[in-house]
Amino acid sequence: MGRTSDARDKILAAAQELIEQRGYSALGVAEICKAAGVPKGSFYYFFESKESLALAVIDEHWTGQKKAWAAVLGADAEPLARLRRLFEETEAAQRAGQQTCGTVSGCLFGNLTLEMSNQTEAVRNRLQEIFEEQVAMVAGVVAEARERGEVTVADTAQAARAVVAQLEGQVLFAKLYNAPERLGLLWANCRALLGADEPREALAGA
């Protein structure tokens, strides 16, 4: 009957791909199930509604992204070098997506924020929680950089919020113009926001 963990995974994968390509509102349950190759009954076995599926897709995507961010931001490198690496990997991911489907997909969370935050409180709240987690992760790195005298910000939390906003905004522009190279501006803009010089590691490798 398709009522297996494999069916659930297929539904989640198909839903994420379709949401990235076309957005959430235009999708129907039947289309998602067809793309997943599972019967429609399987959908309602695992998910109460399309909204609950959207929440599951968000959580699944954040689980993977949070792990990737933690690996980069927690690496054994100077703080600013870690931030720069985060931006570089973001650009690389958007370039890879463009090569695969022909267009820059952007950020799933940003896309859903624009589309759904005024439609469903549950999705709005979950996206807020995720962005707060992102800010907290970046804030830890900014605090390290400030302790080393590498940035001049007074409030590391607010500085981190500005960095995440800059990241999200440049990804949005990359999607709008279908131009992942626009993400190359991230590092210079981030340094300006933080009042930072080039990390010593980067200067040594120049």
The 8 nearest C-alpha neighbors of each residue, nearest first, counted from 0:
[[1, 2, 41, 38, 40, 3, 37, 6],
 [2, 0, 6, 3, 41, 37, 38, 5],
 [3, 1, 0, 41, 6, 44, 4, 7],
 [2, 4, 5, 6, 1, 7, 0, 41],
 [3, 5, 7, 6, 8, 2, 1, 9],
 [4, 6, 8, 3, 7, 9, 1, 2],
 [7, 5, 9, 3, 4, 8, 1, 10],
 [6, 8, 4, 10, 9, 5, 11, 3],
 [9, 7, 11, 5, 6, 10, 12, 4],
 [10, 8, 6, 12, 35, 7, 11, 13],
 [9, 11, 7, 13, 35, 8, 12, 14],
 [12, 10, 8, 14, 9, 13, 56, 15],
 [13, 11, 9, 15, 14, 10, 8, 16],
 [12, 14, 10, 16, 35, 15, 11, 34],
 [15, 13, 11, 17, 12, 16, 31, 10],
 [14, 16, 18, 12, 17, 13, 19, 11],
 [15, 17, 19, 13, 14, 18, 20, 12],
 [16, 18, 20, 14, 19, 15, 21, 13],
 [17, 19, 22, 23, 15, 21, 20, 16],
 [18, 20, 16, 17, 21, 22, 104, 15],
 [19, 21, 17, 18, 22, 16, 104, 15],
 [22, 20, 18, 17, 19, 23, 25, 26],
 [21, 23, 18, 19, 24, 20, 25, 17],
 [24, 22, 18, 25, 26, 21, 111, 114],
 [23, 25, 26, 22, 114, 27, 115, 21],
 [26, 24, 23, 22, 27, 21, 18, 17],
 [27, 25, 24, 23, 30, 28, 31, 22],
 [26, 28, 30, 29, 31, 25, 24, 49],
 [27, 29, 31, 30, 32, 26, 49, 39],
 [30, 28, 32, 31, 27, 33, 39, 26],
 [31, 29, 33, 27, 32, 28, 34, 26],
 [30, 32, 28, 34, 33, 29, 14, 35],
 [33, 31, 35, 29, 37, 34, 30, 39],
 [32, 34, 36, 30, 35, 31, 29, 37],
 [33, 35, 31, 32, 36, 13, 30, 37],
 [36, 34, 32, 9, 10, 13, 33, 37],
 [35, 37, 33, 34, 32, 38, 9, 10],
 [36, 38, 32, 35, 1, 33, 39, 6],
 [39, 37, 40, 41, 32, 1, 36, 42],
 [40, 38, 41, 42, 32, 29, 37, 43],
 [39, 41, 42, 38, 43, 44, 0, 37],
 [42, 40, 44, 39, 43, 38, 2, 1],
 [41, 43, 40, 39, 44, 45, 46, 32],
 [44, 42, 46, 45, 41, 40, 47, 48],
 [43, 45, 41, 42, 46, 40, 2, 47],
 [44, 46, 43, 42, 41, 7, 47, 2],
 [47, 45, 43, 48, 42, 51, 52, 44],
 [48, 46, 43, 51, 45, 49, 44, 52],
 [47, 49, 51, 50, 46, 52, 43, 42],
 [48, 50, 52, 51, 53, 28, 47, 46],
 [51, 49, 53, 48, 52, 54, 122, 47],
 [50, 52, 54, 48, 53, 49, 46, 47],
 [51, 53, 55, 49, 50, 54, 46, 56],
 [54, 52, 50, 56, 51, 55, 57, 49],
 [55, 53, 57, 51, 52, 56, 58, 122],
 [54, 56, 52, 58, 57, 53, 59, 51],
 [57, 55, 53, 59, 54, 58, 11, 60],
 [56, 58, 54, 60, 55, 59, 61, 53],
 [59, 57, 55, 61, 60, 56, 62, 54],
 [60, 58, 56, 62, 61, 57, 55, 63],
 [59, 61, 57, 63, 62, 58, 56, 64],
 [60, 62, 64, 58, 63, 59, 65, 57],
 [63, 61, 59, 65, 60, 64, 58, 66],
 [64, 62, 66, 61, 60, 65, 67, 59],
 [63, 65, 61, 67, 66, 62, 68, 60],
 [66, 64, 68, 62, 67, 63, 61, 69],
 [65, 67, 69, 63, 64, 68, 70, 62],
 [66, 68, 64, 70, 65, 69, 63, 71],
 [69, 67, 65, 71, 70, 66, 72, 64],
 [70, 68, 66, 72, 67, 73, 71, 65],
 [69, 71, 67, 73, 68, 72, 74, 66],
 [72, 70, 68, 74, 69, 73, 81, 85],
 [71, 73, 69, 81, 74, 70, 68, 82],
 [74, 72, 70, 69, 71, 75, 81, 68],
 [73, 75, 71, 72, 76, 70, 81, 69],
 [76, 74, 73, 77, 81, 72, 78, 71],
 [77, 75, 74, 81, 78, 80, 200, 73],
 [76, 78, 80, 79, 81, 198, 75, 200],
 [79, 77, 81, 80, 144, 140, 143, 76],
 [80, 78, 82, 81, 77, 198, 83, 144],
 [79, 81, 83, 77, 78, 82, 198, 84],
 [82, 80, 84, 78, 79, 72, 83, 71],
 [83, 81, 79, 85, 84, 80, 78, 86],
 [82, 84, 80, 86, 85, 81, 186, 79],
 [83, 85, 87, 81, 82, 86, 88, 80],
 [86, 84, 82, 88, 83, 87, 89, 71],
 [85, 87, 89, 83, 84, 88, 90, 185],
 [88, 86, 84, 90, 89, 85, 91, 83],
 [87, 89, 91, 85, 90, 86, 92, 84],
 [88, 90, 86, 92, 87, 91, 85, 93],
 [91, 89, 87, 93, 88, 92, 182, 94],
 [90, 92, 88, 94, 89, 93, 95, 87],
 [93, 91, 95, 89, 94, 90, 88, 96],
 [92, 94, 96, 90, 95, 91, 103, 179],
 [95, 93, 91, 97, 96, 92, 179, 90],
 [94, 96, 92, 98, 93, 97, 91, 99],
 [97, 95, 93, 99, 94, 98, 103, 100],
 [96, 98, 102, 101, 103, 94, 99, 95],
 [97, 99, 95, 96, 101, 100, 94, 102],
 [98, 100, 96, 97, 101, 95, 102, 94],
 [101, 99, 97, 102, 98, 96, 103, 104],
 [102, 100, 97, 98, 99, 103, 96, 177],
 [101, 103, 97, 100, 177, 104, 96, 174],
 [102, 104, 97, 174, 177, 105, 93, 96],
 [105, 103, 19, 174, 102, 96, 106, 20],
 [104, 106, 174, 170, 103, 171, 107, 93],
 [105, 107, 109, 108, 110, 170, 104, 167],
 [106, 108, 110, 109, 111, 105, 19, 104],
 [109, 107, 111, 106, 110, 112, 126, 57],
 [108, 110, 112, 106, 111, 107, 113, 167],
 [111, 109, 107, 113, 112, 108, 106, 114],
 [110, 112, 114, 108, 113, 115, 109, 107],
 [113, 111, 109, 116, 110, 114, 115, 108],
 [114, 112, 110, 111, 115, 109, 116, 117],
 [115, 113, 111, 112, 110, 116, 23, 117],
 [114, 116, 118, 111, 117, 112, 113, 119],
 [115, 117, 123, 112, 118, 119, 114, 113],
 [118, 116, 115, 119, 120, 123, 114, 113],
 [117, 119, 115, 116, 120, 114, 123, 122],
 [120, 118, 121, 122, 116, 117, 115, 123],
 [119, 121, 123, 122, 124, 118, 116, 117],
 [122, 120, 124, 123, 119, 125, 54, 50],
 [121, 123, 125, 124, 120, 119, 126, 54],
 [122, 124, 116, 120, 126, 121, 125, 127],
 [125, 123, 127, 121, 122, 126, 120, 128],
 [124, 126, 128, 122, 127, 123, 121, 129],
 [127, 125, 129, 123, 128, 124, 122, 130],
 [126, 128, 124, 130, 125, 129, 131, 123],
 [129, 127, 125, 131, 126, 130, 132, 124],
 [128, 130, 132, 126, 131, 127, 133, 125],
 [129, 131, 133, 127, 132, 128, 134, 126],
 [132, 130, 134, 128, 129, 133, 127, 135],
 [133, 131, 129, 135, 130, 134, 136, 128],
 [132, 134, 130, 136, 131, 135, 129, 137],
 [135, 133, 131, 137, 160, 132, 136, 159],
 [134, 136, 138, 132, 133, 137, 131, 139],
 [137, 135, 133, 134, 138, 139, 132, 140],
 [136, 138, 134, 140, 139, 159, 135, 141],
 [139, 137, 159, 135, 141, 156, 140, 136],
 [140, 138, 142, 137, 136, 141, 135, 143],
 [139, 141, 143, 137, 142, 138, 78, 144],
 [142, 140, 138, 144, 143, 139, 155, 145],
 [143, 141, 145, 139, 140, 144, 155, 138],
 [144, 142, 140, 146, 141, 145, 78, 139],
 [143, 145, 141, 147, 149, 142, 146, 78],
 [146, 144, 148, 150, 142, 147, 143, 149],
 [145, 147, 143, 148, 144, 142, 149, 150],
 [148, 146, 144, 145, 149, 143, 150, 142],
 [147, 149, 145, 146, 150, 144, 151, 143],
 [148, 150, 144, 147, 145, 195, 196, 151],
 [151, 149, 195, 145, 194, 193, 148, 152],
 [150, 152, 194, 193, 153, 145, 195, 149],
 [153, 151, 154, 193, 150, 155, 158, 194],
 [152, 154, 155, 151, 158, 157, 145, 150],
 [155, 153, 157, 156, 152, 158, 159, 142],
 [154, 156, 158, 157, 138, 142, 159, 141],
 [157, 155, 159, 138, 158, 154, 160, 134],
 [156, 158, 160, 159, 154, 155, 161, 138],
 [159, 157, 155, 161, 160, 156, 154, 162],
 [158, 160, 138, 162, 156, 161, 157, 137],
 [159, 161, 157, 163, 158, 134, 162, 164],
 [162, 160, 164, 158, 159, 163, 165, 157],
 [161, 163, 159, 165, 164, 160, 189, 166],
 [164, 162, 166, 160, 165, 161, 167, 159],
 [163, 165, 161, 167, 162, 166, 168, 160],
 [166, 164, 162, 168, 163, 167, 161, 169],
 [167, 165, 163, 169, 164, 168, 162, 170],
 [168, 166, 164, 170, 165, 169, 163, 171],
 [167, 169, 171, 165, 170, 166, 164, 172],
 [168, 170, 172, 171, 166, 167, 182, 173],
 [169, 171, 173, 167, 168, 172, 105, 174],
 [170, 172, 168, 174, 169, 173, 105, 175],
 [173, 171, 175, 169, 174, 170, 176, 168],
 [172, 174, 178, 170, 179, 171, 177, 176],
 [173, 175, 177, 103, 171, 105, 172, 176],
 [176, 174, 172, 173, 177, 171, 178, 103],
 [175, 177, 178, 173, 174, 172, 179, 103],
 [178, 176, 174, 103, 173, 175, 102, 179],
 [177, 179, 173, 176, 180, 181, 174, 103],
 [180, 178, 173, 181, 182, 94, 93, 90],
 [181, 179, 182, 178, 183, 173, 90, 184],
 [182, 180, 179, 183, 173, 178, 184, 169],
 [181, 183, 180, 184, 185, 179, 90, 169],
 [182, 184, 181, 180, 185, 186, 90, 87],
 [185, 183, 182, 187, 186, 181, 188, 169],
 [186, 184, 188, 183, 182, 187, 189, 86],
 [185, 187, 189, 188, 184, 83, 190, 183],
 [188, 186, 190, 189, 185, 184, 191, 183],
 [189, 187, 191, 185, 186, 190, 184, 192],
 [188, 190, 192, 186, 191, 187, 185, 162],
 [191, 189, 195, 193, 187, 192, 188, 194],
 [190, 192, 194, 188, 189, 193, 187, 195],
 [193, 191, 189, 190, 194, 188, 158, 162],
 [194, 192, 190, 195, 191, 150, 152, 189],
 [195, 193, 191, 151, 150, 192, 190, 152],
 [196, 194, 150, 190, 193, 149, 191, 197],
 [195, 197, 198, 149, 190, 194, 150, 199],
 [196, 198, 199, 201, 202, 195, 79, 190],
 [199, 197, 201, 200, 79, 80, 196, 202],
 [198, 200, 202, 201, 203, 197, 77, 80],
 [201, 199, 203, 198, 202, 204, 80, 77],
 [202, 200, 204, 198, 199, 203, 205, 197],
 [203, 201, 199, 205, 204, 200, 198, 197],
 [204, 202, 200, 201, 205, 199, 198, 197],
 [205, 203, 201, 202, 200, 199, 198, 197],
 [204, 202, 203, 201, 200, 199, 197, 198]]
